Amino acid sequence: MFPLTTVTLLINGLTLALALGFLILILWQNPRKEQNQFFAVFLLFLIIWNVGSFLVQFGLVAADIPGIGVFALTLTQFGFSGASVGIYVLTTTLIGIQSKQFRILAFSGLGVFAGYQLFLLSIQGGLLNNAISLDLQLPMIFVIFYFIFDGATLFLVWRYRKKIASVGLLAGILLFILGQGFIFFNPQLIVASFATSLGSIGGLIIAFSIIRKEIIEPLAERENQVETMHRLSVAISSQVALDTVLDEIVGQTARLLEADAVGIFLKEPPKPDVQGIFLLRSGYELPKSYMGLQITPAKGLIGTVIDSHKTIYLENYGRDWHGEDELPLARDTFGSVVAIPLIYSGHVIGVLLVVNGKHGRVFDRQDIYVLELLSAQIAIVITHSHLFDEQKELDRLKSEMIRMASHDLKNPLMGAMTQMELLRMELDSHITEAVDKTLKTVEWQLERMKRIIQGVLDVERASLLGFEWEICTPAHIIEDVLAELAHLIDNKKIAIETHIEEVPNFRGDPKQFERAIINIVENAIKFTLVNGHIVVSVYSEGQYVVFKIQDNGVGIPKEIQERVFERFYRGQQAGVEHITGTGLGLSLVKTIVESHKGKVWLESQPQQGTTFYVRVPSLVKFSDSQKNNIKEAT
């Protein structure tokens, strides 16, 4: 017997020492967590049970020590019963169904048992010198505690085994209960010692499993979570349509956290200064009847999150939520729940709801941390999607208005031009030099207005209808441009100088590309003083054809150079207030040139002039070395 007793003492001492070490780590990691607190309580009773068992075995060889026998048995029974209560409360905490009232009742019952034991200890004072028997007699209350609490623990472990989600915890709890049960099969002291050892080993396994769950696994999974977060970010940010974005978010979130269901509630309309309503816009494994469900702020779980701007975490919805139920069947089906506000610019634009079923796993602090990180990015993605949709609608409306206005202006303009032709025909032989000059001015202004309207329509055509591709000859394009602008050049007495080298042709839309060069040259004429000078050059640069338009006009200030290609932008600049324009000319240039796989840029100094460059690929094929040189130059 004594060799076996010695072995069990060594096992108990070693396992308890390791369990205590693990307990210190657990409490250091998070001393406020109920799971860790109740594990400490369970381990305390396990230690009392082991100390009592040691004293019982010690009493066999030291029977002459007064009081050792009854005290040892009392300590053993109290530790045994306390450990039964402790393993039950710890199990309910692990699966998230603990009831505060029942915990109080359980520990109160343990207190009554302790009082009963002290009472027995006091009335048995005259028997303190009795030797300990090898055949332990178990009081009935001792048996009742075991079957109530260990039996309940076995039921909970089987019923909610998916929630525990740890083979180590399951094995440790079952081994502990098995160890306690050995005493009832054979109350021999040697069997009781072996039962204590099994219980200690079970406690050690539980301690290691909690360490693994709370510390080791989160550290090991952090890298995986970062990688998963990155994949999720790429997936949702690569989408544009809001419904597609939301479906991607709920699906990826469910996979990331192994959740049973995920939903996103969004504000309609999505404007911070408008009091709207919140509707379920997207759901993963949520009932179809939930879709479109309207949420009232400050009422129910989602409404409380909206009103408070704070995350709500419930280990067990049915037990922990005492407010209104705005989600049908939530109390019957929801287990662990996390509801996180989606906040952008200080306003709640939605709520992310993540749910596990009653028999699913309980979300932990790491899950909430990941969700809070994710919610910030989701809010940005949703807001940007809203802004993108609004911008598309504004662009559509603006384009529609421009087209309508342009067409409405074009009809009376064509009528005025026709009337001018008829007037000139009627006055054919009676036109004096002064009248002819006046008619030419009116005709030129009408033609100018026609070009402006055509430019607006060209911008829309370039954006929506595409191009008619042909082989373009640079020299012919410059010739046509200067011919169209000849009247404007003559009026301002601008000196035009051309330098056109022998260059390859390029592929493009001749009319549209010509329109781009016209806009640049016309700008050069408008912003160059009378008797100014403009140089138009065409030359090769590697495998590109470059058009260069240089003037000695008023120049462009550096602070507005980056914006001159924006639609409807007209820079404010002293000395050019009288020059009219739509702000569309250079925008059209940029659209056309980039559609030809080219590039347009400028160099300018105020009061010294401006040089515009347009570069497009020629039809000469690129060699590998030339491609590399061009990339480096670009």
C-alpha positions in Angstrom: 0.0 0.0 0.0 2.7 2.4 0.9 4.6 2.4 -2.4 1.3 3.1 -4.2 0.5 5.8 -1.6 3.9 7.4 -2.2 3.3 7.4 -6.0 -0.1 9.0 -5.6 1.4 11.7 -3.3 4.1 12.4 -5.9 1.6 12.6 -8.7 -0.7 14.9 -6.7 2.1 17.2 -5.7 3.5 17.5 -9.2 0.2 18.0 -10.9 -1.0 20.6 -8.4 2.3 22.5 -8.6 1.9 22.6 -12.4 -1.8 23.6 -12.2 -0.9 26.4 -9.7 1.7 27.6 -12.2 -0.8 27.6 -15.0 -3.3 29.4 -12.7 -0.9 32.2 -12.1 -0.4 32.6 -15.9 -4.2 32.6 -16.4 -4.9 35.2 -13.7 -2.0 37.3 -15.0 -3.4 37.3 -18.5 -7.0 38.3 -17.4 -7.8 38.3 -13.7 -11.3 39.8 -14.3 -12.6 37.1 -16.5 -15.2 34.9 -14.8 -13.9 31.8 -16.3 -10.4 32.4 -14.8 -11.9 33.3 -11.4 -14.0 30.2 -11.2 -11.1 28.0 -12.3 -9.2 29.5 -9.4 -12.1 28.6 -7.0 -12.2 25.0 -8.5 -8.4 24.6 -8.1 -8.6 25.9 -4.5 -11.1 23.1 -3.6 -9.0 20.6 -5.5 -6.0 21.5 -3.4 -8.1 21.2 -0.2 -9.2 17.8 -1.3 -5.6 16.8 -2.0 -4.3 18.2 1.3 -7.1 16.3 3.2 -6.2 13.1 1.3 -2.6 13.6 2.2 -3.4 14.1 5.9 -5.6 11.0 5.8 -2.7 8.9 4.5 -0.4 10.6 7.0 -2.8 9.8 9.8 -2.3 6.0 9.1 1.3 6.3 10.2 0.8 9.0 12.8 -2.3 7.9 14.6 -1.0 9.2 17.9 -1.3 12.8 16.8 -4.4 14.2 18.5 -7.2 15.2 16.1 -5.5 14.2 12.9 -8.1 11.6 11.9 -11.4 13.6 12.1 -9.8 16.8 10.8 -8.3 15.0 7.8 -11.5 13.3 6.8 -13.5 16.6 7.3 -11.0 18.5 5.1 -11.2 15.7 2.4 -14.9 15.7 2.3 -15.1 19.5 2.2 -12.6 19.7 -0.6 -14.3 16.9 -2.5 -17.7 18.6 -2.3 -16.3 22.0 -3.1 -14.5 20.7 -6.1 -17.8 19.1 -7.3 -19.5 22.5 -7.0 -16.4 24.2 -8.6 -16.3 22.0 -11.7 -20.0 22.5 -12.2 -19.8 26.3 -12.0 -16.6 26.3 -14.2 -18.4 24.2 -16.8 -21.4 26.6 -16.9 -19.0 29.5 -17.4 -17.2 27.8 -20.2 -20.4 27.2 -22.1 -21.9 30.5 -21.2 -25.1 29.4 -19.5 -24.3 30.2 -15.9 -27.0 31.6 -13.7 -26.0 34.0 -10.9 -28.9 32.9 -8.8 -28.0 29.2 -9.1 -24.3 30.0 -8.5 -25.3 31.7 -5.2 -27.5 28.7 -4.3 -24.7 26.2 -5.1 -22.1 28.0 -3.0 -24.6 28.6 -0.2 -25.3 24.9 -0.2 -21.5 24.3 0.0 -21.5 26.8 3.0 -24.2 24.8 4.7 -22.2 21.6 4.1 -19.1 23.3 5.6 -21.1 24.3 8.6 -22.3 20.8 9.0 -18.8 19.5 8.8 -17.6 21.9 11.5 -20.5 20.9 13.7 -19.6 17.2 13.3 -15.9 18.1 14.0 -17.0 19.9 17.3 -19.2 17.1 18.6 -16.7 14.5 17.8 -14.0 16.1 19.9 -13.9 13.2 22.2 -13.1 10.8 19.4 -10.2 12.8 18.0 -7.7 10.1 18.9 -9.5 7.4 16.9 -7.4 5.8 14.2 -8.3 6.2 10.6 -9.9 3.1 9.0 -8.9 1.8 5.6 -12.6 1.6 4.8 -13.9 5.1 4.5 -17.5 5.8 5.4 -19.1 8.4 3.1 -21.9 10.5 4.6 -25.1 10.8 2.6 -24.8 14.5 2.0 -21.4 13.7 0.5 -23.0 11.4 -2.0 -25.8 13.9 -2.8 -23.3 16.6 -3.7 -21.5 14.4 -6.1 -24.6 13.2 -7.9 -26.2 16.6 -8.1 -23.2 18.6 -9.3 -21.0 16.0 -11.1 -24.2 14.6 -12.7 -25.2 18.0 -13.9 -21.7 18.7 -15.2 -21.8 15.5 -17.2 -25.1 16.5 -18.7 -23.9 20.0 -19.6 -20.7 18.6 -21.1 -22.6 16.3 -23.4 -25.4 18.8 -24.2 -23.0 21.7 -25.0 -19.9 19.8 -26.1 -19.7 22.0 -29.3 -19.6 25.1 -27.3 -16.7 24.0 -25.2 -14.8 23.3 -28.5 -11.7 21.9 -26.8 -10.9 18.2 -26.5 -8.5 19.0 -23.6 -11.2 20.7 -21.5 -13.7 17.9 -22.2 -11.1 15.2 -21.3 -10.0 17.1 -18.2 -13.6 17.5 -16.9 -14.5 13.9 -17.6 -11.3 12.6 -16.0 -12.0 14.7 -12.9 -15.5 13.4 -12.6 -14.3 9.8 -13.2 -11.7 10.2 -10.4 -14.4 11.4 -8.0 -16.6 8.5 -9.0 -14.0 5.9 -8.1 -14.6 6.5 -4.4 -18.2 5.3 -4.7 -17.2 2.1 -6.5 -14.8 1.2 -3.7 -14.4 3.3 -0.5 -11.1 1.7 0.3 -8.5 4.3 1.2 -6.1 3.1 -1.4 -8.8 3.6 -4.1 -9.6 7.0 -2.6 -5.9 8.0 -3.1 -5.9 6.8 -6.7 -9.2 8.8 -7.2 -7.5 11.9 -5.8 -4.6 11.5 -8.3 -7.1 11.2 -11.2 -8.8 14.3 -10.0 -5.5 16.2 -9.8 -4.5 15.0 -13.3 -7.9 16.2 -14.6 -7.4 19.6 -13.0 -4.0 19.8 -14.6 -5.4 19.0 -18.1 -8.1 21.6 -17.5 -5.5 24.2 -16.5 -3.4 23.5 -19.6 -6.4 23.6 -21.9 -7.4 27.0 -20.5 -3.8 28.3 -21.0 -3.9 26.9 -24.5 -7.3 28.5 -25.3 -6.6 31.9 -23.6 -2.9 32.5 -24.4 -1.2 30.0 -26.8 -3.9 29.7 -29.5 -4.5 33.5 -29.7 -0.8 34.1 -30.2 -0.5 31.4 -32.7 -3.6 32.5 -34.6 -2.7 36.2 -34.6 -0.7 35.9 -37.8 -3.5 33.9 -39.5 -6.0 36.5 -38.4 -3.9 39.3 -39.9 -3.6 37.4 -43.1 -7.4 36.7 -43.1 -8.1 40.3 -42.4 -5.9 41.3 -45.3 -7.8 38.9 -47.6 -11.1 40.2 -46.4 -10.0 43.8 -46.9 -8.9 43.1 -50.4 -12.1 41.2 -51.2 -14.5 43.9 -50.0 -12.4 46.9 -51.2 -12.2 45.4 -54.7 -16.0 45.5 -55.0 -18.0 48.6 -56.1 -21.7 47.7 -56.1 -23.0 48.1 -52.5 -25.1 44.9 -52.4 -22.0 43.0 -53.7 -19.9 44.6 -51.0 -22.3 43.7 -48.2 -22.7 40.1 -49.3 -18.9 39.8 -49.4 -18.6 41.3 -45.9 -21.1 39.0 -44.2 -19.8 35.9 -45.9 -16.1 36.6 -45.1 -17.0 37.6 -41.5 -18.8 34.4 -40.9 -15.9 32.4 -42.2 -13.3 34.4 -40.3 -15.1 33.9 -36.9 -16.8 30.5 -37.7 -20.1 32.2 -36.9 -23.5 30.7 -37.6 -25.0 33.9 -38.9 -24.0 37.5 -39.7 -26.2 40.5 -40.7 -25.6 44.1 -41.6 -28.2 46.8 -40.7 -27.8 50.1 -42.7 -29.3 53.5 -42.3 -31.7 54.7 -45.0 -31.1 57.3 -46.3 -27.4 57.2 -45.6 -27.0 60.9 -44.7 -25.7 62.0 -41.3 -27.9 65.1 -41.2 -31.1 63.2 -41.9 -32.9 61.1 -39.3 -33.5 57.8 -41.2 -34.4 54.2 -40.4 -32.2 51.1 -40.1 -32.9 48.1 -42.2 -31.3 44.7 -42.5 -29.6 45.0 -45.9 -27.6 41.8 -46.1 -27.6 38.6 -44.1 -25.6 35.3 -44.0 -27.7 32.3 -42.8 -30.3 34.6 -41.2 -34.1 33.9 -41.8 -35.4 35.4 -45.0 -38.1 37.1 -42.9 -35.4 39.3 -41.3 -34.6 41.0 -44.6 -35.9 44.5 -44.7 -36.6 44.4 -41.0 -36.9 47.9 -39.6 -35.1 48.8 -36.4 -36.0 51.6 -34.1 -33.1 53.3 -32.3 -32.9 52.9 -28.5 -35.2 49.8 -28.6 -33.9 46.2 -28.7 -30.4 45.0 -29.1 -29.6 46.7 -32.5 -31.5 49.9 -31.5 -29.4 50.1 -28.2 -26.2 49.8 -30.2 -27.3 52.5 -32.6 -28.3 54.8 -29.7 -25.2 54.2 -27.5 -22.6 54.0 -30.3 -21.1 51.1 -28.3 -20.5 47.4 -28.9 -22.7 44.9 -27.1 -21.4 41.4 -26.3 -23.7 38.7 -24.9 -22.3 35.3 -23.9 -25.9 34.0 -23.9 -28.6 36.1 -25.5 -31.5 34.4 -23.7 -29.9 34.8 -20.3 -28.0 38.1 -20.6 -30.3 40.3 -22.7 -33.1 41.9 -20.6 -34.3 44.4 -23.2 -36.9 44.3 -26.0 -36.5 41.6 -28.7 -36.7 43.3 -32.1 -35.5 40.1 -33.9 -38.1 37.3 -34.1 -37.1 34.0 -32.5 -33.9 35.4 -31.1 -34.5 34.1 -27.5 -35.2 30.6 -28.9 -32.2 30.4 -31.3 -29.5 32.9 -30.4 -26.5 31.9 -28.2 -23.4 34.1 -28.1 -24.0 37.4 -29.9 -21.8 40.4 -30.8 -23.4 43.7 -32.2 -20.9 46.3 -33.3 -21.8 49.9 -34.5 -20.4 50.9 -37.9 -19.3 54.5 -37.3 -18.1 56.9 -39.9 -17.2 60.5 -39.1 -18.9 60.2 -35.7 -22.2 58.9 -37.0 -23.6 55.4 -36.8 -24.3 54.3 -40.4 -25.1 50.7 -39.6 -24.6 47.7 -37.2 -22.7 44.5 -37.7 -24.5 41.6 -36.0 -22.6 38.3 -35.5 -24.5 35.3 -34.0 -23.8 31.8 -32.9 -26.6 29.4 -32.1 -27.4 28.1 -28.6 -25.2 25.1 -29.0 -22.4 27.0 -30.9 -19.2 28.3 -29.5 -19.0 31.3 -27.3 -17.3 34.4 -28.8 -14.2 35.6 -26.8 -12.4 38.8 -26.3 -10.1 38.2 -29.4 -13.2 37.8 -31.6 -14.5 41.1 -30.4 -11.2 42.8 -31.0 -11.1 41.4 -34.6 -14.6 42.5 -35.2 -14.0 46.1 -33.9 -11.0 46.3 -36.3 -13.0 45.0 -39.1 -16.0 47.3 -38.4 -14.0 50.5 -38.9 -12.9 49.3 -42.4 -16.5 48.1 -43.2 -17.8 51.6 -42.3 -15.3 53.2 -44.7 -16.0 50.8 -47.5 -19.8 51.2 -47.2 -19.5 55.0 -47.0 -17.3 55.1 -50.1 -19.7 52.9 -51.9 -22.5 55.3 -51.1 -20.4 58.2 -52.3 -19.4 56.4 -55.5 -23.1 55.7 -56.3 -23.9 59.4 -55.6 -21.1 60.5 -57.7 -22.2 58.3 -60.6 -25.7 59.7 -60.3 -24.4 63.2 -60.2 -22.2 62.6 -63.3 -25.2 61.0 -65.1 -27.4 64.0 -64.3 -24.7 66.5 -65.2 -24.0 64.8 -68.5 -27.7 64.6 -69.3 -28.2 68.3 -68.5 -25.1 69.2 -70.6 -26.4 67.2 -73.6 -29.9 68.6 -73.3 -28.6 72.2 -72.9 -26.2 71.7 -75.9 -28.9 70.4 -78.1 -31.3 73.1 -77.1 -28.6 75.7 -77.9 -27.6 74.1 -81.1 -31.1 74.4 -82.7 -31.4 78.3 -82.4 -27.7 78.6 -83.3 -28.2 76.8 -86.6 -31.2 79.0 -87.3 -29.2 82.1 -86.7 -26.3 80.9 -89.0 -28.9 80.1 -91.7 -30.4 83.6 -91.4 -26.9 85.1 -91.7 -26.3 83.2 -94.9 -29.7 84.4 -96.3 -28.9 88.0 -95.2 -25.6 87.9 -97.0 -27.2 86.6 -100.2 -29.8 89.3 -100.1 -27.2 92.0 -99.6 -24.8 90.5 -102.1 -24.3 93.5 -104.3 -24.9 96.2 -101.6 -22.4 95.0 -99.0 -20.0 97.8 -98.1 -16.6 97.1 -96.4 -18.0 98.1 -93.0 -21.1 95.9 -93.4 -18.9 93.0 -94.5 -16.7 93.4 -91.5 -19.7 93.4 -89.2 -21.2 90.4 -90.8 -17.9 88.5 -90.6 -17.7 89.3 -86.9 -21.2 88.0 -86.3 -20.5 84.9 -88.4 -17.2 84.3 -86.5 -19.0 84.6 -83.1 -21.7 82.2 -84.3 -19.0 79.8 -85.5 -17.2 80.2 -82.2 -20.4 79.4 -80.3 -20.9 76.4 -82.5 -17.4 75.1 -81.6 -18.1 75.6 -77.9 -21.4 73.6 -78.1 -19.6 71.0 -80.3 -16.9 70.8 -77.7 -19.4 70.0 -75.0 -20.9 67.3 -77.1 -17.4 66.0 -78.0 -16.6 65.5 -74.3 -19.7 63.4 -73.9 -19.0 61.5 -77.1 -15.4 60.8 -76.1 -16.6 59.6 -72.7 -19.5 57.4 -73.8 -19.4 56.6 -77.5 -15.8 55.8 -78.2 -13.7 56.5 -81.2 -13.4 55.7 -84.9 -9.8 54.4 -85.4 -7.8 55.2 -88.5 -4.2 55.8 -89.6 -3.4 59.5 -88.7 -0.7 61.6 -90.4 0.6 64.3 -88.0 1.4 66.8 -90.7 -2.2 66.7 -92.0 -3.6 67.1 -88.5 -1.5 70.3 -88.0 -2.5 71.6 -91.4 -6.2 71.1 -90.7 -5.9 72.7 -87.2 -4.3 75.9 -88.5 -6.8 76.1 -91.3 -9.7 76.0 -88.9 -8.2 78.6 -86.6 -6.9 80.9 -89.4 -9.6 83.6 -88.8 -8.8 83.7 -85.0 -5.0 83.9 -85.8 -5.5 86.7 -88.2 -7.7 88.7 -85.9 -5.1 88.7 -83.1 -2.2 89.0 -85.6 -0.5 86.0 -84.1 2.7 84.9 -85.8 2.5 81.1 -86.3 5.8 79.1 -86.7 5.7 75.4 -87.5 8.5 72.8 -87.3 7.2 69.5 -88.6 9.7 66.7 -88.8 9.4 63.5 -90.8 7.7 61.3 -88.2 5.8 58.0 -88.3 2.0 57.9 -88.5 -0.1 56.8 -85.5 -3.4 55.1 -85.0 -6.3 57.2 -83.7 -9.5 59.0 -84.5 -8.5 61.9 -86.8 -11.4 64.1 -86.0 -11.2 63.7 -82.3 -7.4 64.1 -82.1 -7.7 67.1 -84.3 -10.2 68.5 -81.8 -7.7 68.0 -79.0 -4.9 69.9 -80.8 -7.4 72.7 -81.9 -8.3 73.2 -78.2 -4.7 73.6 -77.2 -3.8 76.0 -80.1 -7.0 78.0 -79.5 -6.1 78.3 -75.8 -2.6 79.5 -76.9 -4.2 82.1 -79.1 -6.6 83.3 -76.5 -4.0 83.7 -73.8 -1.4 85.3 -76.0 -1.4 89.1 -76.5 -1.9 90.7 -79.9 1.2 90.4 -82.2 2.2 87.4 -80.1 4.1 84.3 -81.2 3.2 80.6 -81.3 5.4 77.8 -82.3 3.8 74.4 -83.3 6.3 71.5 -83.5 6.0 67.8 -84.3 8.9 65.4 -83.7 9.8 61.8 -82.8 10.8 60.8 -79.3 11.7 57.1 -79.2 8.6 55.2 -80.4 6.3 58.2 -79.8 5.1 61.2 -81.8 5.2 64.4 -79.8 3.1 67.5 -80.6 4.5 70.7 -79.0 2.6 74.0 -78.8 4.5 76.8 -77.3 3.3 80.4 -76.8 4.7 83.6 -75.2 1.4 84.5 -73.5 0.4 85.3 -70.0 1.4 81.8 -68.6 -0.3 79.7 -65.9 0.5 80.1 -62.2 2.0 77.0 -60.6 -0.7 76.6 -58.0 -3.4 76.0 -60.7 -1.4 74.0 -63.2 -2.5 70.6 -61.8 -6.2 71.5 -62.1 -6.3 72.9 -65.7 -7.4 69.5 -67.1 -10.4 69.2 -64.7 -13.9 69.5 -66.1 -15.4 72.9 -65.8 -12.4 74.3 -64.1 -11.4 77.9 -64.9 -8.5 79.3 -63.0 -8.7 82.8 -61.6 -5.8 84.8 -63.0 -5.2 88.6 -63.2 -5.3 90.0 -66.7 -7.5 87.3 -68.3 -10.9 88.1 -66.7 -12.3 89.1 -70.1 -11.5 85.8 -71.8 -14.5 83.5 -72.0 -14.6 79.7 -72.0 -16.5 76.7 -70.6 -13.6 75.0 -68.8 -14.2 71.9 -70.9 -11.5 72.3 -73.6 -8.5 70.9 -71.8 -10.6 68.3 -70.1 -11.6 67.0 -73.6 -7.9 67.1 -74.6 -6.9 64.9 -71.7 -9.8 62.4 -72.3 -8.9 62.1 -76.1 -5.2 61.8 -75.6 -5.4 59.2 -72.8 -7.9 57.2 -75.0 -5.1 57.2 -77.6 -2.8 55.6 -75.0 -1.0 58.9 -74.8 0.0 61.6 -72.3 -0.5 65.4 -72.1 1.3 67.8 -69.8 2.4 71.4 -69.7 5.3 73.6 -68.6 4.6 77.3 -67.8 6.0 80.4 -66.3 3.7 83.4 -65.5 4.2 86.3 -68.0 6.6 84.1 -70.0 4.3 81.7 -71.8 3.1 78.1 -71.8 4.2 75.0 -73.6 1.8 72.0 -74.0 3.1 68.5 -75.0 1.0 65.7 -76.4 2.7 62.4 -76.8 1.1 59.3 -78.5 2.5 56.0 -79.6 3.6 55.8 -83.2 3.0 52.8 -85.5 6.7 51.9 -85.3 7.1 48.7 -83.2 9.1 48.9 -79.9 12.2 46.8 -79.3 12.8 45.5 -75.7 15.6 48.0 -75.1 13.5 50.9 -76.4 10.6 49.8 -74.1 12.9 49.9 -71.1 14.3 53.3 -72.0 10.8 54.7 -72.5 9.7 53.3 -69.1 12.7 54.9 -67.4 12.1 58.2 -69.1 8.4 58.1 -68.2 
